[in-house]
Amino acid sequence: MPPPIELLESLCAVPTAPFAEHLVIDWIIRRMKQRKRVAVSRDDTGNIMLELPGISRGPRMVLVAHLDHPGFIAQEMEDKRTLRARFHGGVHAKYFKGSHVRFFDHDREVRGQIVGVDVDPAGKPVGATIKIGSIVPRGTVGMWDQGEPKIKAHKFHCRVCDDLAGAAAALAVLDKLLRASLPTPVAVLLTRAEEEGFIGAIAAAQNRQLLRATDLIISIECSAEQPYAQQGNGVILRTGDRTSIFNSAFTRFIQLRAEEIARKDPGFQWQRALMPGGTCEATVFDAWNYFAAAVCIPLANYHNMDTKTGKIAPEFVDLRDWNNLVTLLADVAPNACDFPGDHVDLRDKLAKRFDTYKSLL
């Protein structure tokens, strides 16, 4: 069984794009064949559920990460050296022209350079014209040509961290719990097409082919670094995103677990913050009335956009933050049965305080 960093490196090296996650899915399915305790299931839209059994059926902790990253899908060759490709994901149009891309056709990799960008009426890039080294078949996945994983000091650089680093953390948690006797099941839901507006997560929330109404859901993300939530300061308990805030009782439950870990392990670092750099899948599950919370690690060069240079660049995260993410999730995931479902413990604490001082009113 590979150590977590090797897992992170291996998964983040796999090409992916919204609606074209098949290479990542194949990689995960192959990996799960070596882990017989993990039940693998898929819904009609291609989302994957990986589940470890528990002594009782529920409630079940479900860790959610998405398998895509902003990228390209080859459409047609205009001539032997000119490719038209769709683009999905949130990258500003100014980063396209002149940037290099790489397409992954089975064992063959083909480099190209963008010479034109198509935008929708709102200015969002939806396609590109690319001068390419050789013919690329329709449907081939393309990504920014920013290389495979590299580790420099504590930083993990790659063409994709968001959200394959989150998916790798979830898989690392399953490995940690593989031989444990779990009170309740622990599952990982891996979704598709998040970068085009949570399409896989919406499908999972609506169709309930993989989820149960009683599931406790934790969204895992790499979220754009904020001045008050910086790399190297630990995993972030994400209280909300650009769109919504998450279940307060469930968030507090995770906070109490983090505080307990920190008391026992001085090396464990964590933060608590609202991360407005984007919207995450916890917003989707909260909207469908699941107990939803979120964790993330700070991400630099969000969606490969280096705002300092104005050019495409590798994303990067801090490995210490990623390790703390795995530590927190491995602690929280087996303990769904300890979550009361409301603020009863906090209410009791507040009521006792009131009883102490009410005579002074």
N, C-alpha and C positions, 0 to 999 in steps of 0.2 A: 504494500500500500504506500503510495508516494507521500512524502511530507506535504503539508499544505502549500508551501511556496512553489513546489514543483507542480502541484495541481493548478495553482493560479497561473503559472507560466504556460502550461499546456493548453488550458482552456482559452486563455486570452489570445493565443496564437491562431485560433480557428477563425476563418473568415465568416462574416455574417452581415446581414442587412435586413431591414424590415420586410416581411413577407418572403424572405429568402434565408431562413434560419436552418435549413436542412443539414448543413455541414455540422453545425453545433449540436443539433438534435441527434444526428448519427453518432457523434463523438460521445455524447452522454449515454445513449442506449448501449453502446459497446462497453462503456465503463460499468454500467449497472449489471451487465451479465456476469461480472465478477463478484457481485454483491447479492447473493441469493436471498438475503433477508429483505431486501428492498423490493416492494411491489411497484411495478411500473404500469401506468395507465395513461391514456390520451383521450382528449375529447374530440368532437367533430371538427374543431378548428385547428387542431395540432398542438394545443397546450399539453404539457407533460406534468403528471403528478408522480412523485416518488415518495413512498410511504414506508416507514418502519412501524411494525405493530406494537401495540401497548397491551398491558394486562387487561385494561378495560377499554371500551370503545371511545370514550370521549370525556370532556371536550378535547379536540385535536388542535395542536399548534401547527400552523401552516406558514412556512417561510416562503416569501414570494420574491422572485427576481425575474428580469426579462432577458431574453436571449438575443435581442437585436441591438444594432447600433446604427446611427445614420450612415447610409451607404447607397450603392448603385446596383441596378439590375440591367444587364445588357438587353437591348430591344432589337436593333437591327443595324447591319452594316450598310452605310450609305455608299461606300466603295471599299476597296481592300484595306484602307488605312483610316477610315473614318467611322466611328461607332456612335450611335445614338443610344443613350441609356436613361432610364428613369432614375430619379433620386427621391429617397424618402428620409425624412428626419429634419431636425431643426439646425441648419447651418446657414448663416447669412450669405446672400448672393455675392457679396464683395470678396469672399474667400475662394470663389470657384476658378475664375479664369486664370490660366497659367499653372494651376496646382496639378500635381502628379497623382495618378490613381493606379491601382493594380487590380486586375481581374484574375479570378481563380477558377480555371477550367480543368477540373480533375487534378492531375499532377502537374499541370502546366500553368505558369503564371505569366501574365501579359501586362506590360506597363503601358501607360498612356498619359497624355496631358490634355487638360480641358481647354478647349478653344472657344466654347460658348456655353451659356447657361440659359435655361428656360425658367421663367417664373410665372406663378399664377397671378390673378388680379391683385392679391394682397402683397405681392412681392416675394412670396415664398418660393425657393427653388424647387422645381419638380422634375427637371431633366437637364441633361448636359450633352454637348457634342464633344467628342474626344478623339484626338489623333492617337491612334493605337498602333502597337508594334506588329500585330498580326490579327487575323480574323478571330473574333470571339463569338461563340454560339449564343443565341437568344437564351435569356434566363440566367446567364453566368453572373455570379456575385462579384461586385467590385467594392473596394474600400479606398480610402485615402492611403497613398503609398508612404506610410510612416513607420514601417518596420514591425518586426516581432518583438516580444518582450525583452527589455534590458533593465538591469538593476544597477543604479548608481547611488552609492551610499544607502540611504534608507528609502529611496524613491524607486517606484516601479513604473517604467515608461512603456507605453505600448500604443498601437494604433487604436486599440479599444480597451478601455477600462469599464466604461458605462455601457452595459451593466454586466459584462461577463465576469468582472471582479466580484460583483455581488452574487452572481450565480455560483462562482467558485467558492465563495464563503459558505453558501448554503450546502454545497456538496461536501465541503470540509466538515461541517457540523454533522452531516449524516455519517461520515466516516468515524468521527469521534464517538458517536452513539451506537455504532453498528453492533457492538456486542453487549450493550447495556440492557438491563431489564427496565423497560420504560413503563411508568404507571399508565400513561395514555399514549396514543399514537403521535408520532412526529412526522410531518410531511413537508415536502418542498414542491411548490407549484412554480413551474417555469413557463413563462408566457411569451407570446409572439407579438410583434408589431407594436410595442409600446411607444416607439419613437414617432409613430404616425397617429398618436392619440389614444393609447391604451387599448387597442383593438382586441388583443388577446385577453386582457384582464376583464374587459367589458363582457366578452363572450363567456368567460368562466363565471363571472358574477351572475349573468343572466341564465345560462343554460343549466347550471348546477349539476353538470355531469361529473365533475370532479370534487366540488365543494359541498359541504354540509352547512346548514343554517347555524349550527353551533360552533363552527370553526373560529379559532382565534388567529387572526392574520397579521403577520409582520412583514411589511414591505421593506426590501433591502435595496439600497441605491448607492450610486456614486453621485454626489450632489455638488454643484459648483461651490467652491470654497468661498466663505464669507469672512469679512474682517474680524468678526467675533467668533468664528468657528473655523479654525485654521488647521492645516495639516500638521501632524506631529503631536496634537493635543488629545488624540484618542478618538474612538468611535463616537458618533453623535446619536443620541436619542432624539429623534426628529419629532418635535411637537406638532409641526404642520408644514405645509408647503405654500406655493404661490396661490393656491386655490382654496384650501380648507385647513382646518385643524382636525386632529384625530381624537379617538376616544380617550377621554382624560383618565378614566379609571384604569384602563389597560396600559396606558402610557405610564401612569404612576406605578403600576405593578412592575413594569420593566425597570423603572428608575430604582425601586427598592432593591431589585436583584443586582443592579449595577453598583449601588452603594455597598451592598454586602460583599460583592466580589472585591471591590476596592479596599474594604476593611481587611480582608484576608490576604490580598495580593497587592503590595505597594507598587508593583510594576504595571498594574492595570490602569489605563487612563480612559476616561469617558467625558463627554460633554452633553449638554442639553440645549437645543436651539431650534428655532423655527428657521427653516431653510427655504427661502423664496426664489432660488435660482430657477426652479421649474416646478412642475406638478408631478407627483408620483402616484403609483398604483394604489396606495392606501386611500387616496381620495375616491377612487372608483369603488373600492370595497366598502368604505364608509357610506357612500351614497346608496349602496344596496343593503345597508343596515347590518353589515357584519361588524363584529368587534375588530377594529383595525387600528394598528399602530405602525410606526416606521422607525427604522434606523438607517444610517448612512455613514459614509466616510467622505471627507472633503476631496474634491476633484479639481485638479488644475488643467487648464486648456480644455474646458468643457466643450464637448462635441468637436474636439480637435481645433478649436479656434483659439489661437494665441493672440489675445487682445493687445499685447505689447508690441508685437511685430506686425500684426494685421495679416498673418499668414497661417496656413494649416500647419499643425504640429502634433506630435504624439500627446495623448492624454497622460497624466501621471497621478498616482496616489502614493501615500506614505505606507510602507509595509507595516510599520508599527500600528498604525490605525487599523489596517486590515486584520492583523493578528488579534487586536482587541475586539474587533467586530466578531470574529469567529469565537473568541472566548465568551463574549456576552451571549451570543445566540446559543452556544452549546450549553450554557447555564439555564437560560430562559426556556428553551424548547421543551425539555422533559417535564416542566413544572406547570403545565396548563391546569392541572387539577388544583393548584394552589390559588388560582385567580378567582376571587369571589364573584366577579361579574358586575360589581358596583363599587361604590365608595363606602361600604359599611364600616370598614376599619378606620377610615379617616373620619367618618361621621362620629363614631364612638370616641375617638381621640378628642375631637372638638367638643363633644358633649361633656366629657369629663372636665375639660378646661372650663367650660361654662359653669359646671357645678361648683368648681373651686372658687369662682369669682362672682357668682350671681348675687351673693348677699351684699356686695358692695354697690349694686345698682340702685 
